[in-house]
Amino acid sequence: MIACHHCGREVRLLSELQRTDGCAFCHSDLKVCLNCRFFDPGSSNQCREPQADYVLHKDKANFCEFFELRQVSAIGRPGLGGTRSAEAGARAAFDSLFGKKK
């Protein structure tokens, strides 16, 4: 699933992501470092892609040619309707593993 870096809601794209695209719920930019799979606060320039140019504002749209949308798990994401908490997901996995009947 693709989620907005700002509000955490699921983003559904009808076509390839453009630089000017924004979240339908909070209107935050989507082509930003915080939504990129290479974003890593512990890496140099906060990016795991060594050839990427430095981006000052990680939450603003940019022209990075290495940008790839980050995939996230729906379990444990607060504020998302219809998803389970991490605890509930772990409990369900445990119960299915050991055959607990409801």
Secondary structure as the mmCIF struct_conf table of DSSP 4:
data_model
#
loop_
_struct_conf.conf_type_id
_struct_conf.id
_struct_conf.beg_label_comp_id
_struct_conf.beg_label_asym_id
_struct_conf.beg_label_seq_id
_struct_conf.end_label_comp_id
_struct_conf.end_label_asym_id
_struct_conf.end_label_seq_id
STRN STRN1 ALA A 3 ALA A 3
TURN_TY1_P TURN_TY1_P1 HIS A 5 CYS A 7
STRN STRN2 GLU A 10 GLU A 10
BEND BEND1 LEU A 14 GLU A 16
TURN_TY1_P TURN_TY1_P2 ARG A 19 THR A 20
STRN STRN3 GLY A 22 GLY A 22
TURN_TY1_P TURN_TY1_P3 ALA A 24 CYS A 26
STRN STRN4 ASP A 29 ASP A 29
BEND BEND2 LEU A 30 VAL A 32
HELX_RH_3T_P HELX_RH_3T_P1 CYS A 33 ASN A 35
STRN STRN5 CYS A 36 CYS A 36
TURN_TY1_P TURN_TY1_P4 ARG A 37 PHE A 38
STRN STRN6 PHE A 39 PHE A 39
TURN_TY1_P TURN_TY1_P5 PRO A 41 GLY A 42
BEND BEND3 SER A 43 SER A 43
HELX_RH_3T_P HELX_RH_3T_P2 SER A 44 GLN A 46
STRN STRN7 CYS A 47 CYS A 47
BEND BEND4 ARG A 48 ARG A 48
TURN_TY1_P TURN_TY1_P6 PRO A 50 GLN A 51
BEND BEND5 ALA A 52 ALA A 52
HELX_LH_PP_P HELX_LH_PP_P1 ASP A 53 TYR A 54
BEND BEND6 LEU A 56 LEU A 56
TURN_TY1_P TURN_TY1_P7 LYS A 58 ASP A 59
BEND BEND7 LYS A 60 LYS A 60
TURN_TY1_P TURN_TY1_P8 GLU A 65 PHE A 66
STRN STRN8 LEU A 69 LEU A 69
HELX_LH_PP_P HELX_LH_PP_P2 ARG A 70 GLN A 71
BEND BEND8 ALA A 74 ALA A 74
TURN_TY1_P TURN_TY1_P9 ILE A 75 GLY A 76
TURN_TY1_P TURN_TY1_P10 PRO A 78 GLY A 79
TURN_TY1_P TURN_TY1_P11 GLY A 81 GLY A 82
HELX_RH_AL_P HELX_RH_AL_P1 ALA A 86 PHE A 98
TURN_TY1_P TURN_TY1_P12 GLY A 99 GLY A 99
#
